[in-house]
Amino acid sequence: MSELTIGAQIPEVTFKVRVPHEVQTGVCSAIDAEWGELSTSEMFGGKKVIVFALPGAYTPTCSSTHLPGYEAKYDEFKALGVDEIYCVSVNDPFVMYEWGRAQDVKNVKLIPDGSGEFTEKIGMLVAKDNLGFGRRSWRYSMFVDNGEIKKVFSEGGKVDNCETDPFEVSDAGTMLAYLKEQV
C-alpha cells in the first residue's frame, strides 16, 4: 500500500512492544515488562478501531492537543461502537510509555512503531530531517473496521521536510463528527 486508501486492508505488521506483568489499560510499552509482539491482525481483527498518528511523543501539538483530544473523547467514541483507539508514532516503546505516563493516558493505546515499518507500509513515512527527527509519521487519523480502512483524515501538504506541522483534520473532533454521521 503506497497511501492510505479507503477499502484497503491494514498491512500485516508485528510491533515490538513491552508487555506488562499485570494488565494495564492503555499500556503497550511498560518499562518493567518483557518484550512481546503485537500483530495488526490482533489489533484490528473483528474490531472497530480509530488510529491516529503523529510525528513524535513529547512534541508540542501531539502533547497539547492531538493525544489529549482523543483521550478526552474516549467515552464518546466507545458509545459510538469504537472498540479501541490507537496512537501510532515512530518512537520506541520506552519513549511511548513515559509519554503516556506524562500525559496521564488511561484509555488510548500508545503503539510504538520504532522502526517505522507500519508507517512506511501505509505510505505515511516522511523525512523530518529539517527538525532533527529523521523518518517519522505524517499526521493522520483513520477509522478501521475489521482491518478494512473505512475513512481517512490525512493532513494536507504531505512532503518530506515539511516546514509546517498541519493539524486541521486528524483531530478527535473531526473523527467524532464523522462517526456521528454514520449512525
N, C-alpha and C positions, 0 to 999 in steps of 0.2 A: 504494500500500500504506500503510495507516494504522498498522498494528502488524506486528511480525514474526509471520508466520503459517506454520505447518508446511504444506508443499506449495506455497507461493508461490514464484515466481521472483524472484531478486535483480533489483532495478531497474537499468536501463541508466544508468550514470553514468560520466563521464570525470573521473578525478582528475588534477589538475595536480601533476606530480612533477618532481624533478630527476634526470636520467638520468646516471649516472657514465660517464666516458670509458672506464673499464675495468670489467668486470663485478665487482661486489662482492656477496657473499652478504648478504642481509638489508637491503640499502640501496635505498630508493626515493626518497631525497631528499638526495643528496650535495651538499655546498656547491660544490665545484669541478666543477660539471657544467652541463649545459644543460637548459633547460626541456623537458619532454616530457609526454606524456599516457599514462595507463594506464586502459583501459576495464574495466568489470566483466565484459564478455564475454571479454576476455583473461585476467582474473584467475580467473574461475570456470569457463569453458568446458572441459568434459572433465576436470575435476579434482575431487578430494575436498579440501575446504578447511575449516579452522576459522577463524572470525572472532571476535575478542573486541574489545570496545570499552570505552573508559574515558573519564572526564571530562577528563583532561589529562595531558600529558607533565610530568614532574617532580613531580607531586602525590604525597603520601605513600603511599597504598595502591597506586597504579599503579606506583610505583617500587620499593616494598619487597616487593610480593607478586604483583600481577597479572601484569605483564610477566615478571618473573623466573621465575614458576611455569611459564609456557608455554615459555620458553626452556630451562629445566632439563629439561622432559619432552619436548622436541622429538623425540629419537630414539625414545621410546616411541610417540609419535603416528605417526611415519613407519613404524614396524614394524606399525602397525595399518592402513596403507594411506593415510594422510593425505599429500596432495601438498604443501600449503602451509599455513602459519599466518600470518594477517594480524592485526595490531593496528591498529585504526582509532581515530583521535582527531581531534576538531575543533581541529587545530593546523596551522600552516603547515609546509611541507617543511623549512625550516631548523631549526625547533624539534625536529621529529621526528628529524632527522639527529643533532643534538647530543645529544638524549636517548638515542638508540640508542648513540652512542659512549660516553656516560657510563655506560650500563648494560652495555656490552660485549656488545651483541646481535650474534650471528653467524648465527642461523637464522630467527627470526621477522621477517617483513617489516613494517616500520612504514609505514602508509598514512596520509598527511596528507589529511584531509577539511577543508581550510581554510575553505571556505565553508559546510560542514555540509550540502551537497546530498544526499549519500548517506544520512547520518544522518537527515535530515528525511524523505527518501523512504521509509525503512523505519519511520518513526514513532518514532524514538528520540531526537529532538532535544528537549532540555528547557532551560528557563531556569535559570541558576545565578547570577543577578544578586546574590543574597544573599551570594555568595562573591567577587563581583567578576569572575566568569568570563565573563559573557554567556551566549550559547547554546552548549551542549555536549552530548555524548552521555550518555545514560543508560548505566549499566554492564550489559553482557550478553555472552553468548557464543552462537555458533550453529555448527552443522555443516551444510555446504552440499555437495551432490553435483551436479556439472554444472549449477550455477546454481539448483538447487532446494533450498529450506530444508528440512532433514530434522529438525532438533532445535534448540530454543531454550532457553537458560537466561537469563532476564531477572531481574534483582534486583527484589525486591518494593518496593512503596511509590512507584512512579514518579509523581512530580509535579514541577511547576516549583518551583524554590527549595526543594528538599527540605532539611530541617535536618540530615539524616544522609547518610552515603555507604555504603549497604548493600553488603556484599561477602560473600555466602554461597553463591551457586550458579553464578557465572560464572567461577569459578577453574579452573585446569588440572586439578586432581584430579577435580572433578565431571565435566568433559568426558571425561577419560580413562576413568573408571568407566563412563560411558555407552557409549563406543566399544568397550570390552572386552566389554560385554554383547551388543553387536551381532555379535560374531564367532562 
